[in-house]
Amino acid sequence: MNMKQKHFTSLRLSTQEEYGQVQTLCDIIKAANEEKHFKSTKEVFDGIAPIMDRYIKRGTIGELTRHHINAGLLNDESLFRDGQLDCDALREKLLESITTDKDDKYERIMAQRDVFKFVWLLMYFNCFRKYTSVEQIREDFCLHLFDEEKPDGDLSKSCLNDKLFFCFPMGGHAYPYFSFFWALESLWEYVSDENGVLDNEKLQNKMVDEYQKCRKEMGLEALVEAHYSDDGPCHPEVFFPNTEEFYGPVLVAVESQRGFIESCGEGKGPNRYPYWYEQALLQSIPTKESGSSSSDTDQD
């Protein structure tokens, strides 16, 4: 580790774990593996390709979720406590309403991702919009972000698609997707059973749980020292997981903030900046006279 770092933390808006891109991908693979019993990384890649294509066409936040939001699901006084939006209550309400009636196992996975993605965006937006009513939320999301009639179209089917699945199966934006499969290839003996068949429990452990456990027990500084390698002298602040051990996100050290960004990309482009993606979406919403300017989201 070329940079000397002390007491680094994660630059996250919330300490609550997200149902993120990698967990979504793992759950899709596990659901497919129950039927196909994959014996190689190529079989996994080919086997889930139609599901990934479906995800892109569907959009990160699907039509049913947007319908629930627009139709009044948020009209619940319990979601605002002392005038403050209760995102945990909102998440639980959406999960209960949107995911429990799905017969399609893949749609259940995608719908769960819907909820966590929407609430995460809402939490970020709320830092600047300071929501006090459901109507304000509905206007921002349903009228400006998810409206197919707008010049930019429905952003849930374009720039809102998780970077993990965007441009599948080619393109730089799919970097996390391919890094996942590179790691899976090197870890196959640790995620398969004695017959070489993918083991869902081992997959979950190596691709998600071990990183999360080490992150909590060791802290990011020790985790980087033990399980990550820097990207060399040109980008000494960028750290990649040693994928012969377990999979994890690219970590980008931000010296001025004594923290790490858990990057969705390679870490050297725009994804090295905290909340770059969320800022881009927020800036697409017209500024209200009574609200905060989107320029307030600029970070040094």
Secondary structure, 3 states (H helix, E strand, C coil): CCCCCCCCEECCCCCCCCCCHHHHHHHHHHHHHHHHCCCCHHHHHHHHHHHHHHHHHHCCCCHHHHHHHHCCCCCCHHHEECCEECHHHHHHHHHHHHHCCCCCHHHHHHHHHHHHHHHHHHHHHHHHHCCCCHHHHHHHHHHHHCCCCCCCCCHHHCCCCCCCCCCCCCCHHHHHHHHHHHHHHHCHHHHECCCCCECHHHHHHHHHHHHHHHHHHHCHHHHHHHHEEECCCCCCCEEEECCCCCCCCEEEEEHHHCEEEEECCCCCCHHHCCCHHHHHHHCCCCCCCCCCCHHHHCCC
